[in-house]
Amino acid sequence: MNPNDFQKIVHASLWFGDKIVLSQRLKEGYHKGFWSDAGGKVENNESLIRAIRRETYEETGFRIFENDFKFVDCFIYEKRQLKTYLFEVEVDYMWYPKAGFLVCFASNRSD
C-alpha cells in the first residue's frame, strides 16, 4: 500500500517553559487513564494544521494558532498503515483543561 493512503495521525508536544504538558483521559473508552500528549486522527479532507489545532483543543482545552507551533517530524508505520506527524507547541500561559481530562506538567526539557 502507498504511504500516501495511510491513516494520518497528529501529535503535539506542548511545552510550558521546561515542562512538558500531558493530559490524562478520565472518561470511559479508548486509552482511559493513560497520560499522553495531545493528538489523534486527521479527519477526511482536514488539513494537518486544522487537525492539530482541533485535537489539542479537544484534549486539553488549549487553543493554539498557526504561529504557536512548529512541525517536528513524520513517521510512517507500514505494519499499521499509519502516517504520524509530530508538532511542538510553546505554551506561555495557563489554561483550564476540558472536562474529562487532567493535565500535569512533567519532566525537564533537555535541549
Residue pairs with C-beta under 8 A, 6 or more apart in sequence:
1 78
1 81
3 76
3 78
3 83
5 81
6 76
6 77
6 81
6 82
6 83
7 41
7 42
7 81
7 82
7 83
8 41
8 42
8 48
8 51
8 82
8 83
8 84
8 85
9 39
9 40
9 41
9 42
9 82
9 83
9 84
9 85
10 39
10 40
10 42
10 48
10 51
10 52
10 55
10 84
10 85
10 87
11 37
11 38
11 39
11 84
11 85
11 86
11 87
12 37
12 38
12 39
12 52
12 55
12 56
12 64
12 69
12 86
12 87
12 88
12 89
13 20
13 37
13 72
13 86
13 87
13 88
13 89
14 20
14 21
14 37
14 38
14 56
14 60
14 62
14 89
14 91
15 21
15 88
15 89
15 90
15 91
15 109
16 91
16 92
16 94
16 105
17 109
18 108
18 109
19 105
19 106
19 107
19 108
19 109
20 37
20 105
20 106
20 107
20 109
21 37
21 60
21 62
21 91
21 103
21 104
21 105
22 35
22 36
22 37
22 103
22 104
22 105
22 106
23 35
23 36
23 37
23 38
23 59
23 60
23 97
23 101
23 102
23 103
24 33
24 34
24 35
24 36
24 101
24 102
24 103
24 104
25 31
25 32
25 33
25 34
25 36
25 59
25 100
25 101
26 32
26 33
26 100
26 101
26 102
27 100
35 104
35 106
38 52
38 55
38 56
38 58
38 59
38 60
38 62
39 52
39 55
39 59
40 51
40 55
40 58
40 59
41 51
42 48
42 51
43 51
43 54
46 54
48 85
49 66
52 64
52 69
52 85
52 87
53 63
53 64
53 65
56 62
56 63
56 64
56 89
57 63
57 64
57 98
58 98
59 98
59 101
60 95
60 97
60 98
60 101
60 103
61 95
61 96
61 97
61 98
61 101
62 91
62 95
64 89
68 89
68 90
68 91
69 87
69 88
69 89
69 90
70 87
70 88
71 85
71 86
71 87
72 86
72 87
72 88
73 85
73 86
74 83
74 84
74 85
74 86
75 83
75 84
75 86
76 82
76 83
76 84
77 83
77 84
97 103
